[in-house]
Amino acid sequence: MENNIGAVLLEAANLLVVGMGVVFVFLGILIFLMKLMSKIVGGDAPVPAAPVNTNRGGRKVSSASQDHKVKAAISAAIHQYRQDNK
């Protein structure tokens, strides 16, 4: 049994093309079905809840003071970590 390298490479290329074609067709069908399902099921999606206001007391908190609070909390946490890990 004589294996011609050209015939083997031709068979490998043929298998490559067939395999890639099968994957391409499968993924195309999958995308089509996903889009179809999103159109069918899309109308039944729950409405997102309104954001909850966590600000107590009804007063507005400016983002600048909120940033200062966050920076202070981070600084305190870093200081505590450094104190614990000396």
C-alpha positions as CSV (number, residue, x, y, z in Angstrom):
1,M,0.0,0.0,0.0
2,E,1.7,3.1,-1.3
3,N,0.7,6.4,0.4
4,N,1.2,9.3,-1.9
5,I,1.8,12.5,0.1
6,G,-0.2,14.5,-2.4
7,A,-3.2,12.3,-2.0
8,V,-3.0,12.4,1.8
9,L,-2.7,16.2,1.7
10,L,-5.7,16.5,-0.7
11,E,-7.7,14.2,1.6
12,A,-6.7,16.3,4.6
13,A,-7.7,19.6,2.8
14,N,-11.0,18.0,1.8
15,L,-11.7,17.0,5.4
16,L,-10.7,20.5,6.6
17,V,-13.1,22.2,4.2
18,V,-16.0,19.8,5.1
19,G,-15.4,20.2,8.8
20,M,-15.3,24.0,8.6
21,G,-18.4,24.0,6.4
22,V,-20.3,21.9,8.9
23,V,-19.3,24.2,11.8
24,F,-20.2,27.3,9.8
25,V,-23.6,26.0,8.9
26,F,-24.2,24.9,12.5
27,L,-23.3,28.3,13.9
28,G,-25.4,30.0,11.3
29,I,-28.4,27.9,12.3
30,L,-27.7,28.5,16.0
31,I,-27.6,32.3,15.5
32,F,-30.8,32.2,13.5
33,L,-32.6,30.2,16.2
34,M,-31.3,32.5,19.0
35,K,-32.6,35.5,17.2
36,L,-35.9,33.8,16.6
37,M,-36.2,32.8,20.3
38,S,-35.4,36.4,21.4
39,K,-38.2,37.7,19.2
40,I,-40.6,35.1,20.5
41,V,-39.7,35.3,24.2
42,G,-38.7,39.0,24.2
43,G,-42.2,40.3,24.8
44,D,-42.5,38.3,28.1
45,A,-39.3,39.8,29.7
46,P,-39.9,41.2,33.1
47,V,-39.9,45.0,33.5
48,P,-36.8,46.1,35.4
49,A,-37.6,47.5,38.9
50,A,-37.2,51.2,39.6
51,P,-34.0,52.1,41.4
52,V,-34.4,52.2,45.1
53,N,-33.3,55.5,46.7
54,T,-31.0,54.6,49.6
55,N,-30.7,58.2,50.7
56,R,-32.5,58.5,54.0
57,G,-34.0,61.8,55.2
58,G,-34.9,63.0,51.8
59,R,-31.9,65.3,51.4
60,K,-29.7,65.2,48.3
61,V,-26.1,64.1,48.7
62,S,-23.7,65.7,46.3
63,S,-21.3,63.4,44.4
64,A,-18.4,65.4,45.7
65,S,-19.3,64.7,49.4
66,Q,-19.9,61.1,48.4
67,D,-16.5,60.9,46.8
68,H,-14.9,62.2,50.0
69,K,-16.8,59.6,52.0
70,V,-15.5,56.9,49.7
71,K,-11.9,58.2,49.9
72,A,-12.1,58.4,53.7
73,A,-13.4,54.8,53.9
74,I,-10.7,53.5,51.6
75,S,-8.0,55.4,53.5
76,A,-9.3,54.0,56.8
77,A,-9.4,50.5,55.5
78,I,-5.8,50.8,54.2
79,H,-4.6,52.2,57.5
80,Q,-6.3,49.4,59.4
81,Y,-4.8,46.8,57.1
82,R,-1.3,48.2,57.5
83,Q,-1.7,48.3,61.3
84,D,-2.8,44.6,61.4
85,N,-0.1,43.4,59.1
86,K,3.0,44.9,60.6
